[in-house]
């Protein structure tokens, strides 16, 4: 008899975005003429950069000719792309990486979800709260979570609250933890971590032989100086950290699918008998067995991000969204609502006014001014009392949304 | 302290293709002028069909325009592709499927490797021998294999030998098994299973509440009438079988990456307390949590396979390779070597002559006639004494290879 993985049964439904869709649909049904503006989902809207388009057309043509056709590529990605990643994203920051320390993949979602597979089930997992749900759910599926408590927390996970009270900086946990998920610039709060604070985590990981799983998918949005773009800017991080990067948010690849994960050879995990094992070898084995590489055409598109034009074009994309972020941040601030994030990230995290819970504020925003955002409670218990707006709509919609909030929202 | 998944340590290195590469390189170093022909790897060589190329160019252009740009798509794939899959690949065979029973993904390798995640670790796994190594390795990584014996078999897996003695048809196992991996047309043997034989497996699965994981990646190569294209042609299979299909081998997508997996809602797994759970729901949860969909551009390319031109073009591709298969099969047969497969599959499985082991025959073929194939032992213990040749080279190379074997190979 085929027995299922019962960890799946523990997972509640993907409540957040389906509940949002349900409430929006219900409102629309009653108000068919409402001009709803969506500032809820973390998905880009601008077209792909022209350099990427041009490179993909060329790659498509290569696939049409037997002399340049490509069959199976390396599961780890083509060297032409990995070399550019190292040259543009790491070397200028004084970080040296080898070709076989970078793994190209189809998305940071896949990689942050899959990476836990190379670890034992006995590891203690630490996540920030609020958090990107994939880190939690993938560990629930694997069997590391315990059960879900009435407080919305899994009994075996360690939660590190990130709220206004601690300036959204996770504090070192009291109990020992083995695998630590950090995401900066943060989704959903849009806040960042300084090098000094991040150094505390690297030191903790070194002291405890822990691993930091560092999600830097929003790195391109960093505008300020002291904010680390890569965890490897921190001394010692190459011994304890894996870094996830993506083309989704800098180059608009959410529907095009390309990302990469850096696994330095110095990063070690341990067997029960105390033997140290390179995570790089384990991840390589995972990827070569359970993945077959990113399409050649897509990798050629990603490569074009690293041309002179490509670099200028992705800067324009980021600037476009960051202008929206500024419009949202300053507009909301002017209403007296407390605002966080939006300076080095496309996410604005606001404190719901007058002590409303985040779903009530969702309803109010939808009903009063026809704007859809995301209730903070959807990202974890410490997200209650907060609300996320995203900078990914068009500038016109963003301006209109903020104008409505400033002029028509009754706080 | 971060503990690794020690199941990974059990895995031997990816010996097969690296050992082949090593021996070929060593030979080349000593014989730099040798014109080596590779009939070893299961990778296509013909360019993508013109209909696919044209559709991908259009899709790339859509991504360049904000009005037609696509961000995140459904993790399960776009309906435009799923509808065509059902209409062309299933409806004509009398198989009705719903949209949400088909999951588009980036490859049958990923899906056949990942699908075991939704099952408990206590399930007993059955594989044919020889076998596509991914089925075995993914279960080793998950912890279902036991240890690797000196006979090349994992202690906790059930092996079903497929050799000339049983006409390469796996026999129902004596012990009860829960998850059964079947691949027809088979890689590596190139042989098929009749509807009558496949019905025995469906009946076994129904009787034992087992699940059949049916890999039909080579379905397009079927030429004969009684060979099932889909396991759902067998009565009752929709209650017990999941089917994997790919665009890799019919449309040349090995480097373009698109496939799909069918999970009918009738297929059930069980909890320890005996509750029946739809695998469709579990797989949907797995894919929405750990995967983010296939690139829009690639799905548009796959959609074009289902146009009138696309269907003609993939038929030409298959015909091209099957002409090669015929050349190989008949050519090898004429030398007196016993040959299997190659009639409904791009793989030719031959019995190594004069009782040679499969690596000795590999060396002989490389040294005497400069042809690279794949030793059967690389696919499992029962592959010893066999050897795989593939039909994916150019017709010219294939003819030249067979001419060399006929005229210069000393048996």
Boltz contact constraints between the chains, C-beta under 6 A:
constraints:
  - contact:
      token1: [A, 1]
      token2: [B, 209]
      max_distance: 6.0
  - contact:
      token1: [A, 1]
      token2: [B, 270]
      max_distance: 6.0
  - contact:
      token1: [A, 2]
      token2: [B, 178]
      max_distance: 6.0
  - contact:
      token1: [A, 2]
      token2: [B, 210]
      max_distance: 6.0
  - contact:
      token1: [A, 2]
      token2: [B, 211]
      max_distance: 6.0
  - contact:
      token1: [A, 2]
      token2: [B, 269]
      max_distance: 6.0
  - contact:
      token1: [A, 3]
      token2: [B, 120]
      max_distance: 6.0
  - contact:
      token1: [A, 3]
      token2: [B, 122]
      max_distance: 6.0
  - contact:
      token1: [A, 3]
      token2: [B, 123]
      max_distance: 6.0
  - contact:
      token1: [A, 3]
      token2: [B, 270]
      max_distance: 6.0
  - contact:
      token1: [A, 4]
      token2: [B, 269]
      max_distance: 6.0
  - contact:
      token1: [A, 4]
      token2: [B, 277]
      max_distance: 6.0
  - contact:
      token1: [A, 5]
      token2: [B, 118]
      max_distance: 6.0
  - contact:
      token1: [A, 5]
      token2: [B, 119]
      max_distance: 6.0
  - contact:
      token1: [A, 5]
      token2: [B, 120]
      max_distance: 6.0
  - contact:
      token1: [A, 6]
      token2: [B, 271]
      max_distance: 6.0
  - contact:
      token1: [A, 8]
      token2: [B, 282]
      max_distance: 6.0
  - contact:
      token1: [A, 8]
      token2: [B, 285]
      max_distance: 6.0
  - contact:
      token1: [A, 43]
      token2: [B, 71]
      max_distance: 6.0
  - contact:
      token1: [A, 43]
      token2: [B, 72]
      max_distance: 6.0
  - contact:
      token1: [A, 44]
      token2: [B, 71]
      max_distance: 6.0
  - contact:
      token1: [A, 47]
      token2: [B, 64]
      max_distance: 6.0
  - contact:
      token1: [A, 47]
      token2: [B, 65]
      max_distance: 6.0
  - contact:
      token1: [A, 47]
      token2: [B, 66]
      max_distance: 6.0
  - contact:
      token1: [A, 47]
      token2: [B, 69]
      max_distance: 6.0
  - contact:
      token1: [A, 48]
      token2: [B, 63]
      max_distance: 6.0
  - contact:
      token1: [A, 53]
      token2: [B, 60]
      max_distance: 6.0
  - contact:
      token1: [A, 53]
      token2: [B, 64]
      max_distance: 6.0
  - contact:
      token1: [A, 56]
      token2: [B, 60]
      max_distance: 6.0
  - contact:
      token1: [A, 57]
      token2: [B, 60]
      max_distance: 6.0
  - contact:
      token1: [A, 60]
      token2: [B, 53]
      max_distance: 6.0
  - contact:
      token1: [A, 60]
      token2: [B, 56]
      max_distance: 6.0
  - contact:
      token1: [A, 60]
      token2: [B, 57]
      max_distance: 6.0
  - contact:
      token1: [A, 63]
      token2: [B, 48]
      max_distance: 6.0
  - contact:
      token1: [A, 64]
      token2: [B, 47]
      max_distance: 6.0
  - contact:
      token1: [A, 64]
      token2: [B, 53]
      max_distance: 6.0
  - contact:
      token1: [A, 65]
      token2: [B, 47]
      max_distance: 6.0
  - contact:
      token1: [A, 66]
      token2: [B, 47]
      max_distance: 6.0
  - contact:
      token1: [A, 69]
      token2: [B, 47]
      max_distance: 6.0
  - contact:
      token1: [A, 70]
      token2: [B, 255]
      max_distance: 6.0
  - contact:
      token1: [A, 71]
      token2: [B, 43]
      max_distance: 6.0
  - contact:
      token1: [A, 71]
      token2: [B, 44]
      max_distance: 6.0
  - contact:
      token1: [A, 71]
      token2: [B, 254]
      max_distance: 6.0
  - contact:
      token1: [A, 71]
      token2: [B, 255]
      max_distance: 6.0
  - contact:
      token1: [A, 72]
      token2: [B, 43]
      max_distance: 6.0
  - contact:
      token1: [A, 72]
      token2: [B, 254]
      max_distance: 6.0
  - contact:
      token1: [A, 72]
      token2: [B, 255]
      max_distance: 6.0
  - contact:
      token1: [A, 73]
      token2: [B, 255]
      max_distance: 6.0
  - contact:
      token1: [A, 106]
      token2: [B, 106]
      max_distance: 6.0
  - contact:
      token1: [A, 107]
      token2: [B, 292]
      max_distance: 6.0
  - contact:
      token1: [A, 109]
      token2: [B, 292]
      max_distance: 6.0
  - contact:
      token1: [A, 110]
      token2: [B, 291]
      max_distance: 6.0
  - contact:
      token1: [A, 113]
      token2: [B, 290]
      max_distance: 6.0
  - contact:
      token1: [A, 118]
      token2: [B, 5]
      max_distance: 6.0
  - contact:
      token1: [A, 119]
      token2: [B, 5]
      max_distance: 6.0
  - contact:
      token1: [A, 120]
      token2: [B, 3]
      max_distance: 6.0
  - contact:
      token1: [A, 120]
      token2: [B, 5]
      max_distance: 6.0
  - contact:
      token1: [A, 122]
      token2: [B, 3]
      max_distance: 6.0
  - contact:
      token1: [A, 123]
      token2: [B, 3]
      max_distance: 6.0
  - contact:
      token1: [A, 137]
      token2: [B, 289]
      max_distance: 6.0
  - contact:
      token1: [A, 178]
      token2: [B, 2]
      max_distance: 6.0
  - contact:
      token1: [A, 209]
      token2: [B, 1]
      max_distance: 6.0
  - contact:
      token1: [A, 210]
      token2: [B, 2]
      max_distance: 6.0
  - contact:
      token1: [A, 211]
      token2: [B, 2]
      max_distance: 6.0
  - contact:
      token1: [A, 254]
      token2: [B, 71]
      max_distance: 6.0
  - contact:
      token1: [A, 254]
      token2: [B, 72]
      max_distance: 6.0
  - contact:
      token1: [A, 255]
      token2: [B, 70]
      max_distance: 6.0
  - contact:
      token1: [A, 255]
      token2: [B, 71]
      max_distance: 6.0
  - contact:
      token1: [A, 255]
      token2: [B, 72]
      max_distance: 6.0
  - contact:
      token1: [A, 255]
      token2: [B, 73]
      max_distance: 6.0
  - contact:
      token1: [A, 255]
      token2: [B, 296]
      max_distance: 6.0
  - contact:
      token1: [A, 256]
      token2: [B, 295]
      max_distance: 6.0
  - contact:
      token1: [A, 257]
      token2: [B, 295]
      max_distance: 6.0
  - contact:
      token1: [A, 269]
      token2: [B, 2]
      max_distance: 6.0
  - contact:
      token1: [A, 269]
      token2: [B, 4]
      max_distance: 6.0
  - contact:
      token1: [A, 270]
      token2: [B, 1]
      max_distance: 6.0
  - contact:
      token1: [A, 270]
      token2: [B, 3]
      max_distance: 6.0
  - contact:
      token1: [A, 271]
      token2: [B, 6]
      max_distance: 6.0
  - contact:
      token1: [A, 277]
      token2: [B, 4]
      max_distance: 6.0
  - contact:
      token1: [A, 282]
      token2: [B, 8]
      max_distance: 6.0
  - contact:
      token1: [A, 285]
      token2: [B, 8]
      max_distance: 6.0
  - contact:
      token1: [A, 289]
      token2: [B, 137]
      max_distance: 6.0
  - contact:
      token1: [A, 290]
      token2: [B, 113]
      max_distance: 6.0
  - contact:
      token1: [A, 291]
      token2: [B, 110]
      max_distance: 6.0
  - contact:
      token1: [A, 292]
      token2: [B, 107]
      max_distance: 6.0
  - contact:
      token1: [A, 292]
      token2: [B, 109]
      max_distance: 6.0
  - contact:
      token1: [A, 295]
      token2: [B, 256]
      max_distance: 6.0
  - contact:
      token1: [A, 295]
      token2: [B, 257]
      max_distance: 6.0
  - contact:
      token1: [A, 295]
      token2: [B, 298]
      max_distance: 6.0
  - contact:
      token1: [A, 296]
      token2: [B, 255]
      max_distance: 6.0
  - contact:
      token1: [A, 298]
      token2: [B, 295]
      max_distance: 6.0
